[in-house]
């Protein structure tokens, strides 16, 4: 799917809920098998969700290596804790919650390490300031102007965590407002507000040709 800045920054009405990738009955059966320790069920889970989870984490972390590590951690956590899964949310919602939670935790850790390295370098220690993340392929890289893409991603990364997650789930994973609300454990109006504020901030900081969108 090709993306454009006007499309990403245009306020859109709540979309109809996307159909779940697993029918309710099939999902319940899969969860039961997972809770019984079925390795086949776990492989099925990974095959069905690994790409979506990886792309969600990558959109937040912007580092393929870190995203791969975090995505693996998500599935390890699922394997270790699925016995406590009670179905209050759908399986996909639970996975997105784990993925976004771990990604934001990784971001906080990386920022703390970067600040520590910066201050120690000012004090004359051997620690060097961490290098900026390398440029790499990104799920939104279908934008024609890569400079605009980098600018957009830089400003998305500066959004408050909840806005960043909502924007990513909406435009990278194309989740409905209802699904995003479930992932964030909030209401649809709250999601609408998060996305509205995110778009307003992005419109404000992007280059003038795109502020009208």
N, C-alpha and C positions, 0 to 999 in steps of 0.2 A: 504493500500500500504506500503510495507517495504522499508525503506531507508537505504542507506549505505553511509559512508563518501566519498568513491570514486565517487559514483553517484552524491552526492550533490556538490562536488568540481570540477567535470569535466566540462569543457566548452562545452556547447551544442549550436547547431545552433538554430536560432529562430524557434519556433514551429509554426505549422499552427494554426490560430486562433481557440480557442475552441468554439463550438457552444453555443450560448447564452441559458440560462436556460428557457427563455421566447421568443417565436417568437415575431417578431417586432410588429405584429398586437395585439397580446395578451398583450404585455407589454404596448403599447399605451392605450389599453382599461383599464388596471389596473391602470395606472397613472391617467387617467381621473376619474376613480372611487375614487381614493385616494383624488384627488383634490376636489371632490364633497363631501368629508367627509364620505365615506362609511366605516363603521366599519368592514364589511365583507372583503372588499378589503385590509384593514390594517392587518387583521388576516391572510389573504392569503400571504401578503408580509412577515410577520414575520415567518410564517411556512416555506416559501421557502428559506429564507435567514438567519434565525437566527443562524443555525449551522455554516455556512460559515463565517459569521461575527464574531461570538464568537471565532472560531478557529483562525481566522486571528489576532484578538486582543490578544488572549492568547499566540500566538507565539511571539508577541512583548513584552507583559507585563510579561509573565511567572508566573502569579498569577491567579488562577481560580476565586477568589473572585473579584479582580479588573477587570478581563476580563468580568465577568458577568455584573458588574456595567456599564462599558464602553459600552458594547453591548446594554444594555438597553437604555443608553443615545443616542446611534445612532438612534434607532428606535423612541425614543421620538422626536429627532430633525427632523427625516423624517416626522413624523406626523404633526409637527408644521410648517414645511417649504415647504412641498411638493407643496403647491399652487404656489410657485415661481419657481418650477422646469420647465424648458423650453425644456428639451430634447436635449441639446447640446451634452451630453454624454448619454450612456445607463443607465438604472436604476441600474444595477449591478455595473457599474463603479462609479456612484455617491455614492452608499452605501460603496464601498471599500474606496473611498476618505474620506468619513466621518469617517469610522472606523479607518483608519490609522492616520488621523489627530488627532482624539481624543486620540488614544493610545499614540502617540508621545507626546501630551500635558500632558497626565497623567505621562509618563516617566519623562518629564522635571520637573514636580511638585514634583514627588517622590524623584528625585535626589537633588532638591533644599532643600527639607525637611530633607533629610539625611545629607547634608552638614551643614545645620543649627544646627541639633541635635549634630553633631560631634563637631562643634566649641563651642557650648554652654557647652558641656560636658568638653571640655578642660578648659573652664573658670570657672568651678566649680559649674555650675547651676545644678538643679535637672534633667534637660532633659537627657535622656539616648540615647546613639547611637542607631539608629533604627536597629532592628534585620535583619539579612539577610533573603531574601525570602525563605520560606520553600520549601523543595523538594516536588514535586507533579507530577502527571501524565501530560504528554505533548503530543501534536499531533504527534511529531516525536519520541515518546518513543518506536517505534518498532525497533529501533537500538538495536542490541544484547548486546552491551557493554554500560551499563548505564553511566559508567565513561566517555567514549568517548562522549556520548550524552551531558552530563553536560558540558564537556569541549567545545564542539562545540557551545552550546547555550551561554556559557559565552562569547565566542569570537564574535558570531553573535551580541550579545547585545552591544558590544563595537564598532561595525561598525558605520560609519556616518549614520545619520537617513535615507537618501535616499537609501543608499546601503542596510541598514537593511530592509527597506520596500520592495525593489525590490527582495531581496533574499527570504524574507518570502512569498511574493506573488507568486514567481516562484516555490519554493520547498514545501511550505505548501499548497497553494491553487491551484498550478499547472496552473496558468494563463499563457497565451501566452505572447510573448514579446509585441505584439500589445496592448493587454489588460492592461498590466502593464504600458505601455506608456500612455494609456488613463487615468489610475488612477493617475499617477504622473504628468499628463499634460506636457509630454515631448515627445521626438522622440524615435523610435525603436533603432537607433544607440546609443542614450544616455542610454537607458536601457541596451543594450549590454555592454556598458562601465561600468555602475554601477555594473553589475553582474561580469564582468571580474575583476574589482578592488576588489570586495568583496571576490571572490574566491582566488585571489592572496594573500590577507591579511590573509584569513583563512589558506591557505596552509603554509604560513610563520610561523604562530603561533601554529599550531597543532603539535602534537608529531611527531617525525621523521618518523615513519612508514607510515604516511599519506601525507608527503610533496611531494611525487612523483606524486600524483594524479592530 
